Amino acid sequence: MNSIRCWQISGETCREYSALRMAGKLGRSVASGTARRELETLNAAVQFAFTERKLSQPVPITYPAKAEPRTRWLNRSEAAALIGGALGITATAYDIKSRKPIKWGRIAQPSYHVARFILVGLYTGTRHEANLQMRWGVNSKGGWFDLDRGIMYRRGEGEADTNKRRVPAPIPDNLRPHLRRWRRMTTIGPVEYAGRLILKERKGWDRAAELAGLGDDVTPHVLKHTCITWMLQNRVPIREVAGFTGTSEKVIERVYGHHSPDHLNAARTAFSGRNLGGRK
């Protein structure tokens, strides 16, 4: 696809871009969600140009249809297996009838930073990039843990907030002892490898998932899904889940609400009682 000028952008060129991008003809192939986000970035740029009077009129951008939200989450056994995989541990023997693992063994070198990444994600629902940037002290590059006050700040001092809503939250009681121990073992932050924070959790994550026997649908974002799902299953109110994870109540209700035992409870009990269907 050749370069075009702003006045040439149309629904047709946007659809053409999306098709070429997803087909891998403009670099590596991507999902429709990635093509959509790139067009959203373009839209922000041209709208800014219009606001700054660099363009005489606004430029409409056409997006591909939104994909259905991913709702894959881990049960406790899968989460334990994923942490075990990060530590190089996998099932080595299975029960013949149930096919459940009965023996575990370490077959690879442990990746402790991956295990720490998983635990922070499961306990806090912090997104991939913000999780990797968490540090031990106040800084301007990423979030940090205040272990004395028990608060997790997901963005650095002076960093502007975005639509990802990296809001502060209390550190869960079960995570706090782990953090105190990791603080003694590392210099910069929990997800530290060879004295530095890594930029992306890829190879280590893939190996952990493989050793755990989990499929390609288990990506780092699954940790956030799992955190939200577990809280709802334990009847934490949607408002508190939203405040803790930095996700809107609307999204939690729409995507995860069915995991709560109280979901649509009034509708479930509406058909009981002797007056059902009585005369007016």
C-alpha positions in Angstrom: 0.0 0.0 0.0 1.6 3.3 -1.2 1.8 6.3 1.0 -1.3 8.5 0.9 -2.1 12.1 2.0 -4.7 13.0 4.6 -7.3 14.1 2.1 -7.0 10.7 0.4 -8.0 8.8 3.6 -11.4 7.1 3.2 -13.4 4.1 4.3 -12.0 2.2 1.3 -8.3 3.0 2.1 -8.9 2.1 5.8 -10.4 -1.2 4.9 -7.6 -1.9 2.4 -5.0 -1.1 5.1 -6.7 -3.5 7.6 -6.9 -6.3 5.0 -3.2 -5.9 3.9 -2.0 -5.7 7.6 -3.9 -8.8 8.6 -2.7 -10.7 5.6 1.0 -10.0 6.4 1.6 -7.9 3.3 2.7 -4.9 5.4 5.2 -6.7 7.6 4.2 -9.5 9.9 0.5 -10.5 10.0 -1.5 -9.1 12.9 -5.0 -9.7 14.3 -7.9 -7.4 13.5 -7.6 -5.9 17.0 -4.0 -4.7 16.3 -5.0 -3.2 12.9 -7.8 -1.4 14.7 -5.5 0.0 17.4 -3.1 1.3 14.7 -6.0 3.1 12.9 -7.1 4.5 16.3 -3.6 5.9 16.6 -3.9 7.4 13.1 -7.2 8.9 14.1 -5.7 10.5 17.2 -3.0 12.0 15.0 -5.2 13.5 12.4 -7.7 14.8 14.9 -4.9 16.5 16.8 -3.7 18.0 13.5 -7.2 19.4 12.8 -7.4 20.8 16.4 -4.1 22.6 15.8 -5.4 23.9 12.5 -2.9 22.0 10.4 -5.9 20.5 8.5 -8.8 22.4 7.2 -11.3 19.7 8.1 -11.5 16.6 10.2 -10.6 13.3 8.6 -12.9 10.3 9.3 -11.3 7.0 10.0 -13.1 3.6 9.4 -12.2 0.7 11.8 -12.5 -3.0 11.3 -15.2 -4.7 13.5 -14.2 -5.2 17.1 -13.3 -8.7 18.0 -15.1 -10.5 20.9 -13.2 -9.9 24.1 -11.0 -12.7 25.4 -12.3 -14.2 28.6 -9.8 -17.1 29.1 -8.9 -17.4 32.8 -7.0 -19.9 34.9 -8.4 -22.2 37.6 -6.2 -22.8 40.6 -4.7 -25.9 39.2 -3.7 -24.2 36.0 -2.3 -21.2 37.9 -0.2 -23.5 40.1 1.0 -25.4 37.0 2.0 -22.1 35.3 4.0 -21.0 38.3 5.6 -24.5 38.5 6.5 -24.2 34.8 8.2 -20.9 35.5 10.3 -22.7 38.2 11.1 -25.5 35.7 8.7 -27.9 37.4 6.3 -30.1 35.4 4.2 -33.2 35.8 6.3 -36.4 35.2 3.7 -39.1 36.0 -0.1 -39.3 35.6 -2.8 -41.5 37.0 -3.9 -44.0 34.3 -7.6 -43.6 34.9 -8.1 -39.9 35.6 -5.0 -38.7 33.7 -4.3 -36.3 36.5 -0.7 -35.6 37.4 0.5 -37.6 40.5 4.2 -36.8 40.4 6.1 -33.6 39.7 9.8 -33.0 39.0 12.1 -30.1 38.0 13.4 -30.7 34.5 14.6 -27.2 33.6 16.4 -24.2 35.2 14.0 -22.0 37.2 13.1 -18.5 35.9 12.3 -16.8 39.1 11.5 -13.4 37.5 8.8 -15.1 35.4 7.3 -16.7 38.6 7.3 -13.3 40.3 5.7 -11.7 37.2 2.9 -14.4 37.3 2.2 -13.9 41.0 2.0 -10.1 40.8 -0.3 -10.4 37.8 -2.6 -13.0 39.6 -2.8 -11.0 42.8 -3.2 -7.5 41.4 -4.6 -7.8 37.8 -1.9 -5.4 36.7 -1.4 -5.3 32.9 1.6 -6.8 31.2 3.7 -3.7 30.6 2.9 -2.0 33.9 3.7 -5.3 35.7 7.2 -5.4 34.1 7.9 -1.8 35.1 7.0 -2.1 38.8 9.9 -1.0 41.0 10.8 -0.8 44.7 11.0 2.9 45.1 9.5 6.2 43.9 10.6 6.9 40.3 9.4 8.6 37.2 9.7 5.6 34.8 7.1 3.2 36.2 5.0 2.1 39.1 6.3 1.1 42.5 5.4 -0.7 45.7 5.1 1.1 49.0 5.7 -1.8 51.3 5.5 0.3 54.4 2.0 1.6 53.7 0.9 -1.4 51.7 0.0 0.5 48.5 0.9 -0.3 44.9 1.3 2.6 42.6 1.0 1.5 38.9 2.5 4.6 37.4 5.6 6.6 38.1 5.7 10.1 39.6 4.8 12.7 37.0 3.6 10.1 34.4 0.4 11.1 32.8 -2.5 8.6 33.2 -4.0 7.0 30.1 -7.1 5.1 29.2 -5.4 2.1 30.6 -6.1 3.6 34.1 -3.0 2.6 36.1 -4.7 3.4 39.4 -3.1 2.9 42.9 -4.4 -0.1 44.9 -3.8 -1.8 48.2 -1.3 -4.7 48.1 -3.2 -7.9 48.8 -2.3 -9.5 52.1 -1.1 -12.8 50.5 1.2 -10.9 48.2 2.9 -8.7 50.7 5.2 -11.3 52.3 6.4 -12.4 48.9 7.2 -8.8 48.0 9.2 -8.3 51.2 11.2 -11.4 50.4 11.8 -10.4 46.8 12.9 -7.0 47.9 15.8 -8.6 49.7 16.7 -10.6 46.6 16.5 -8.0 43.9 17.7 -4.4 43.3 15.3 -2.7 41.0 12.0 -4.5 41.0 10.2 -7.9 41.2 10.5 -8.8 37.5 14.2 -8.3 37.4 16.6 -10.5 35.5 20.4 -10.1 35.5 20.2 -6.8 37.3 17.7 -5.1 35.0 14.0 -5.1 34.2 13.0 -6.9 31.1 10.9 -5.2 28.4 8.6 -8.1 27.4 7.7 -11.4 28.9 7.9 -13.8 26.0 10.4 -16.7 26.0 10.2 -17.3 29.7 6.4 -17.1 29.6 6.1 -19.5 26.6 8.3 -22.0 28.3 6.3 -21.8 31.6 3.1 -22.3 29.7 4.5 -25.2 27.7 5.7 -27.0 30.8 2.3 -26.4 32.4 0.6 -28.0 29.5 -1.3 -24.9 28.6 -2.2 -23.7 25.1 -1.4 -20.6 23.0 -4.6 -19.0 24.4 -2.8 -18.5 27.7 -1.1 -15.2 27.2 0.2 -12.8 29.9 -3.1 -10.9 29.7 -4.8 -14.0 31.1 -3.5 -13.0 34.5 -5.7 -9.9 34.6 -8.7 -12.0 33.5 -7.9 -14.5 36.2 -7.6 -11.9 38.9 -10.9 -10.3 38.0 -12.7 -13.7 37.7 -11.5 -15.0 41.0 -12.6 -11.8 42.8 -16.0 -12.0 41.3 -16.3 -15.7 42.2 -15.6 -14.7 45.8 -18.5 -12.2 45.6 -16.3 -9.0 45.6 -18.6 -6.2 44.5 -18.1 -5.1 40.9 -17.4 -1.5 42.0 -14.5 -2.7 44.2 -13.1 -5.0 41.5 -13.2 -2.0 39.1 -11.4 0.3 41.5 -8.8 -2.3 42.3 -7.9 -3.3 38.8 -8.4 0.0 37.0 -11.1 -1.4 34.8 -14.5 0.3 34.2 -17.5 -1.2 35.9 -19.2 -1.3 32.5 -16.5 -3.6 31.1 -16.5 -5.9 34.1 -20.2 -6.2 34.1 -20.3 -7.0 30.4 -17.2 -9.3 30.1 -16.9 -10.9 33.5 -20.2 -10.4 35.4 -21.4 -13.9 34.7 -18.6 -15.3 36.9 -20.2 -13.8 40.1 -22.6 -16.2 41.9 -24.9 -13.2 42.4 -25.0 -12.4 38.7 -28.6 -11.6 37.6 -29.7 -13.0 41.0 -33.1 -11.1 40.9 -33.9 -12.7 37.5 -33.0 -16.2 38.7 -35.4 -15.9 41.7 -38.1 -14.1 39.9 -40.1 -17.2 39.1 -40.6 -18.4 42.6 -43.6 -17.5 44.8 -47.3 -18.3 44.8 -48.3 -15.0 43.1 -46.5 -15.8 39.9 -48.8 -15.3 37.0 -51.7 -14.2 39.1 -54.5 -11.9 38.0 -54.0 -8.2 38.0 
